[in-house]
Each structure stands twice: as C-alpha cells, then as structure tokens.
C-alpha cells in the first residue's frame, strides 16, 4: 500500500525469464498489491491473448496462490498495429487485438486497460490517420462497454497525447463512461505542462497513475521517458502526490520501471518503492 492506495508494479521491472508464479510472488515479497501486465508489440507478449487452456489455468492458479492480481494491463501492441494505419489489414489487426484484450481482461479480473495514444508510430501521421485513430477508439469504447472493462488513455511520450488537456479533446468526441485517463507523472512533467493544473483537469477522469521519473523535453533535447533513476529527473513527486490527495484521489499508483540485465533487480525495485513512499509522505506534510 501507498497510504490508503493500492500500489502496483509494472511487469517489465522484473526479469523476463520469470514464470508468472515467480513474478507475482516476487511482487508480493517486495510489498506490492498488484502487477500491471504488458501486452506489447512483441510476438511473445501478443501471444498471451491467445493462450490455450493449460496456460490460462496456470495463470489463474498463480494469481490465486500468490494473492497478487493483474489489476491493470499496459496495451502497447497498438504501436505496431495502430488504429490510424493506412493499411486496412493493420487496422483490422488493431481491432482484433483490442477485442481479445478486453476479453482477456474480463477473464482475469483486470480492471483497467491502458491505451497507447498513438494514431500511428512507424508511419507518418496525417489528418487521415488521426481520423482513423478516432474511429478505432470509438470502436474500442463500444467493445469495452459491451464487457464492462475500463479503458484509460495514458499520457504519452509523444506529443499527440502529451497532456490531460489533449486527452479531454478526445473525451469530448468519445463521451463513453468506459473511456478515462491514466496519467503518467513522468510523461506529464517532461512535456513542460503545468502538471498540477493538468491533474486538476483530470480529477473526475483519473483511474490510475503511473509513477516514474523523466528528463524534460527542451528546444535542443528530446527528453528521456524511460529508465531515468528516481530522483534524477524533472518530476516534483511530493507536489503531484499532494495535489492528488487533496483532490480525493483514491485509485491505485503503479511504479513503472524497467529491468536491466545484470542489475540486482530486487534491490532496484525495493529502492524505488522506498523513494516513492518517502515522496508520498512528503506530499502529505
């Protein structure tokens, strides 16, 4: 727990060779309440959406026996298969991934699917790709509503979805109760936003918060959005936590970090958890 909030750990903070049972038990031992599963653009993680009965039974058993749920999903597979693609077959694959992810979430009790705010990633963005992206999100909201699974747009490392303000522009177009926002404190800060004002704008839409550090975007530096050690970046964690607490935010926080080969990953995760706990307590003082 972090105060009265559930505290989660991103799956990619853990060595990839661990089994699900080992991942979940490690998260429990390190003091976390849940794990955020990754369904990214790799074939290996995409294949999770098509797991057979034995694999599904093993995952259910690991969740049950460890007591650590998969409470949220980072669905970044749409970077490879974006809704805004000019290729109709890619768009069809994007829709298929979305429906399978929603069904997977329903089966495993995942409360929130975090969406990637890219119209396209490996193609040029155009007015047409943005229109297709909006259509894809509209379809995703329909599927989510059908199965009562929450979708949440992450504040991203690219400009299209770089603020809560930009998310709200899409929310105005897609007024679905299943379409919400999942701010990343690092990404939100790195873009030079008035971070506290942005958190205020999202106060009735925020269903989860990513906790990581970043290096700010400047005129001559593109920013750094991953693998920035906690405390060495631009995020004012006490101010962010304090503002969210004063808003009455009660949702979970999730520490987002990435395993690096050769590191003492348990020590790195424990250190990050201790840092975040200290900054949270500072925000309350």
Buried (B, 14 or more C-beta within 10 A) or exposed (E): EBBEBBBBBBBBBBBEEBEBBBBBBBBBEBBBBBBBBBBBBEEEBBEBBEBEEEEBEBBBEBBEEBEBBBBBBBBBBBBBBBBBBBEEEBBEBBBEBBBBBBBBBEEBEBBBBBBBBBBBBEBEBEEEBBEBBBBBBBBBBBBBBEEEBBBBBBBBBBEBBBBBBBBBEBBEEBEBEBBBBBBBBBBBBBBBBEBBEBBBBBBEBBBBBBBBBBBBBEEEEEBBBEEBEBEEBBBBBBBBBBBBBBBEBEBBBBBBBEBEEEEEBEEBBBBBBEBBBBBBEEBEE
